[in-house]
C-alpha cells in the first residue's frame, strides 16, 4: 500500500541538553545570562563570555536511537547544528550544512572530497520525511508519495538524489514557543551548569 506525505506538514522536534563548560559561572553570572531577552542572546552571551556548550544527551531517547540507526554520529552532528542555529542565526539547513563542513566539528578528513556531513544530513532529512520507517522497519521507499503544499510530487524512486537535494534546500530550523516549552536557560545541577535547547525542523511553504 502506498503512503502519502505532504511535505509542509512534516516537522521534527529535537531537544538537546548541553553542559556549560569554560570559566565557572557564579550565581550572578547565571542570572545575567538568563535575564537576556531571547535564547539566541543567551547563547551569544555564553559564547562571547568564553563559555562552551558540550553535548550531553537527547531528552527523547527513542529519537536518539532512531538517529543512531541512520548514522552513529548523527546525534552529535545535529547537536552542533542546533548550536550553530542559535549562535549564528542560520535558519536554512543548507546553510547549516555549509557551517558543519567549514568548521568540521567531528574532525573528519575532508581533504579527498568525501562529503561526510552532506551525506548524513541528507539521510536524516529523508528519514524524517518518511518517519524513520524506511530505515527502521524495512518498508520500501518506492511505496511513498511525497508532495509539496501545491500538490506537486517532489519524490520519485528513480531520482532519490534530486529528492534529497530538494529536502536540503527547503529544510529550515525554527525555535518553538519557549513559553509553552521550558528550555533555553542555564540551570545548575550538582554544581554544574546545563542548558537545554529545542528546535523544530520543517520544510518551507
N, C-alpha and C positions, 0 to 999 in steps of 0.2 A: 504494500500500500504506500502510495506517495505521501510525502509530508510537505506542508507549505509553511513558509516563513515570510512574514512581512518585515523587511529589514529595519524600518523606522521604529518598530515596536520592540526590537531587541535591546535589552540593557543588562549589564552585568555589574553588580556591586562588588567592590573589593575593599576590605578593611584590613589594614596592616598596622601592627604595633611596633614601634621603634624605641630603642634605648637612646637617651640623650647622652652623648659622650663628649669629652673635652674638659674644659675647666669645670670645677664643681659649681653647681647652681645653688645659691643661698635662697632663702625664702623670699627675700625682696626681689631678687632677680627673676624668680619664677612668677611672682605676682606681676612684675613689669611686663614679662612676655605675655602672660595670659590676659592682661588688660588691653593688649593691642586689638584693634577693631576687627581684624579678619584673620582667618587661619593663615592666609598667604603672608600677611605681615608678621605673624608669629614665627613662621618658618624662616622668613628672611631675617628676622631678628636673631634667631638662633644661629643661622649660617654666618651672618656678618659678625656675630659675637664670638666666633671661634668654636662653636659647638657643632656636633655632627649627629646625624640620625642613623643609627645602626639597626638594620632589620633584625627583628627578633622572632615574630610569629604572625600568622594569619588568624584572625578571630574565628573564621569558618574553616575548620579542619577538612571538611568534605571538599570545599573549593581548593584548598591547598593540594590535597591528594589528587584531585582532577587535573590540576596544573602540572603536577609531577608526572602524571600519566602522559601528558602531551610532551613534556621535556623536563628532566630532573632539575634544571637550573631556572625554569620559568618563574617559580615563586620569587626568587631573588631578583631576577631581571625586572619583573613587574613592580617589586618594592622600590627599586631605583627609579622606575618610570613615574611612580606616584610622587616621589621627592622632586623629580625634575619638573613635574607639572606644578607643584606648589611653589618651588623656589623660582622658577623661571617663567611661569605663566604660559607654558606651552600647552595648547589645547588639542591640537591635532595629533593623532597617533603617528602620522608620517613624520612630523617634526620631532616627536619624542624619539622615534627610531633614529633620526639623524644625531640626536644628542647621545643616545646609547652608543652609536658607532664611534662618534668623536671622542667621548670620554672613556669608553671601553671599561666600565667598572669591574667586569669579570676578568679583565686582562687576557682576553683571547688574542692569539697570534693572528692578526688580520693582514699580515704582510703579503700573503699569497692570494688575497682577494676572496677568501671564504666569507660568506655572508651569514655569520653566526646569528647576529641579533635579528636580521631581517627574516631569516627562516623561522626562528622561534616566535617572533611577534605575529607573523602571518599565520602560522599554525594556530596560535592562540585565538586570533580573531575569527578564523574559520570555525574553530571548535565552539566558541561562544554563540555564534550564529546557529550552529547545529545542536546546541545544548549539550555539548560534550558527548552526544550519543554515538557519533561515528567512531571515536577513539575507544570509548569505554564499553560499548555494548555491541560493537561489531556490525552495526547496520550499514547498509550500502549507501555511500554518498550519492549514487545515481538515483536514489529514491527521493531526493529532496528537490523542492522547487522554492527558489528564493526570489522575492520580488521587491522592488522599491515601492515608495508610497504611491506612485502613479500607476502601479501595476505592471511595470516593465520587468521582465526577467533579467536578473543580474548574475545568475549562475547557470552554467552549462557543464555537464560532466565531461564534455570534450575540451573545455578550456579552463581547467582549475587554476592555472597561473593568472589568468585575467581576472578571475573571481577574487583571488587573494589580493591582487593589486587594487581592485575596486574597493575591497574592505579596508585596506590600509589607507587609501586616500579619503575615505568617507568616515572613518572611525574618529571619535572625539572623546575627550575626558571632561567631565563636569564635576562640580562639587555639589553633593546633596545638601539639603537644608539642614544646617547644623543645629537649628532649633528643635528639629524632630529627632535627630540622631546625636548622641553625645560623643564628640570627638574633637580633636584639634587643640587641646590644651595640655600643658605639661602637668603630669601628676607624679607624686612621689610614692614609691613602694620600697620598703626595706632600705631606705637611704639612697635609693637610685631613682633617677628621673626617666619617665617614659612619655611618649606621645603616640596616640592612635590617630591614624589618618584614614579617611574614607573617600572613595571616588566612585563614580559610575561611568562605565564605558558604554557608549551607544554609537549610533550612526546618524549622520547629518540628514536632515529632511531634504 
